[in-house]
Amino acid sequence: MSTEQSEPGRLLARRYRLTEPIGEGGMGRVWQGADELLDRPVAIKELSIPPHLPQHEIDVLRTRMLREAHSAAQLSHPSIITVYDVVETDDRPWIVMELVRGPSLGDILKRDGTMAPERAATIGLQVAAALAVAHDRGIVHRDIKPGNVLIAGKRAVLTDFGIARVEGTTNLTRTGLLVGSPGYLAPEQAHGRKATPATDMWSLGVTLYQAVQGVTPFGRDTPVATLTAIVTEDVPPPDAAGPLRPLLERLLDKEPGNRPTVHEAARMLHEVSAAAAPAGKKKPAKAKKEKKERKERAAAPAPPPGPGPEAGAAAAPPAPPQPPAGAAPAGAPAQGRSGGQGRSIAPVVIAVVLALALAVGVGFWLGANGGTEAEPTGSEVAGDPGAGQAGASPSPSAEEEAADAGSGDGEEDAEDDAPATARYEDETGFALDLPDGWELDRREGTSVFFDVPGGGYLQIDQTDQPAGNAKDDWERQEGAISGNFAGYDLEGIDELDEDYLDRYISAADWEFTYDGSDGRMHAVNRAFHTEEKGYALFLVSPEAEWDRNRALLDPMTESFEPAS
C-alpha cells in the first residue's frame, strides 16, 4: 500500500479528478475534485499513511476509513455528509463525497470570534437533527467538534464519521487508547468507558459552549491536563450563553444519564432559535398591509368550513399569532424556527421536539445515525445541494380570483364558500392545495413551514425511510414527547381510514392541546406513508381558530401528491 500522497490532476477510477487539497488531518487529506462522468464537483478523501507504520496499524486505518464511508452512507439527512462512492487505488480506499462550499464552524469561530446564542442554536439544531438520525441507527459519532461541522449558507453539515462506532461492531482501537479530540471528550471517555449517544451530547455541548464563549470549558496546554480538568473540575459558567445556558448546563453534566437526549436537546435548541426568527426581519409596507388584511378577514365571521370531521363550527376572533412554543411539529418534523442559519429521519421526533426530527425526523416513520480525523478547512468537504432554497409561494389560482370577485347573487353552497386554494409544488417533489393566505415562511432541513392567518403554522415534513405503523408509532412516542408541552392534554391518537388515504400503507392523527406563550394552542400531527416516502402534516392553531383551521386539513390531505 502506497504511503505517498497524490498530486493535483490525478484521475481515480477513470472518473474522479483531483483538483486541489482543501483540508488535512490526522488520517487523511481532503481534495476538491470533479466527477468527470456526471460532470459535478465532489470532495475526495485520501487516506494518509505515515512512513514505516506497521502493517497492522495500516489495516486499522484502512478499516476505519471504510467504516467512515459505511456509517455515513447509511444515513440520509441534509445535515449529514452524503457519500457518493468508494474507490480502491494503490491498495487504499478513497471516499467520494458531496462538496460543501463553505467553511467549518471552527474556521468561522477563529475568524469572527463568538456568535450570538440564537445563531449557535440554529447550527446546533441541525447538528442535533443529524445526530438523531445517527443515534436511531445505532451510530455514535464520537468526534463532534466545530471542525467537523461545515457551514454552507444556512445549512450545517456534520462530517467525519471516521471514528464513529456502530452498535454491534468491533472496536478499532487498542484498550486504553482514547479516540477523538481531547477538548471535546466526555468524562466517561476520559475514564476509558464506552462511548454512547450521551457522549455525543456532551461533545455537542462543548461545541456550542465554544461558539458562544470563545473557548472550550476545559481547554488546557496539554492533552493530559485537558483530560484531567474534564474529569476533576467543574464546568465554568457559560455567562455569554444567554437563553442557551440552561441547555449547556444539562449537556455538560458529568453524569451521562443526566444529559438530555438528542430529541430533548433539539426541542430546547428550537426554542432558542425560534425566539430569534422575527428579529431584524422587516417586511415591506405592502406585505404588512396584506398581512393585516388577512387578519381582518380571519376575524370576520367564518364561512362554513370545508369537509372535515369538525365542519360546521363557527370561528371566534383570532388570537395573536403563535409561534411554535418550544416544540416542533410532531414526528420530529420541525427543525427549529430559525432566523438565519440554517432526510432519513429519526423516529419521529415529534412535534416540536420533533422540531428536529425536527429537522430530524418527522413523525413516526420519520424516524429512521486520538487520532483526530481530517479537519477540512476553508471550503470543506460535503455538498451544497441548495437545501436552503425555499419553494416559490403559491400564486393565486383562477378559482381564487373568481372567489375574490364574488358571485353577487347572495347564494351560497359548501363549495363556493370554501376558501380559495392555490397549488403548492415543493422542490422535493410533493404537492398539495393550500388555502389562500397560508404563506410560505421558510424551509429548514426536511421541513417546510407555512404561516396560518390568525396565528399558528403548518409544517410539512418527509422522510425517505418510512417504516412501521403510524398509529402504533404515535402511541409509542406520545409518552416521551408529551412532557415537552406545557399543559399538554391528549385529545386522541386515531388511525385514519378515509377513502382518499387508501393509497397509503397507514395513516394516523395525534391530536393534543397545550399552553402556548399567547394562550391555549391546539395541534394535530398527521402521518401517512407509502413504501418509499413518509410525510407528516403538523398543524398548530390558536384554540379560538381551531375549528376553522382543522376543517381545512382534510382537503389538503386529499389533494396531497407524494413525490414520485
Secondary structure, DSSP 8 states (H G I E B T S, - for coil): -------TT-EETTTEEEEEEEEE-SSEEEEEEEETTTTEEEEEEEE---TT--HHHHHHHHHHHHHHHHHHHT---TTB--EEEEEEETTEEEEEE-B--S-BHHHHHHHH----HHHHHHHHHHHHHHHHHHHHTTEE----SGGGEEEETTEEEE---TT-EETTS---S-TT---S-GGG--HHHHTT----HHHHHHHHHHHHHHHHHSS-TT--SSHHHHHHHHHHS-----TT-GGGHHHHHHHT-SSGGGS--HHHHHHHHHHHHHHHTTTT----HHHHHHHHHHHHHHHS------SSTTTT-------------S--BTTTTB----SS------S---BTTHHHHBTT--TTTT--------EE-SS-BS----TT---------HHHHHHHH--SS----HHHHS--EEEEE-TTS-EEEEETT-EEEEEETTEEEEE-TTS-EEEEEEES---S-HHHHHHHHHHHHGGGSTT-EEEEEEE---GGGTTSSEEEEEEEEEEETTEEEEEEEEEEE-SS-EEEEEEEEEGGGHHHHHTTHHHHHHH-B---
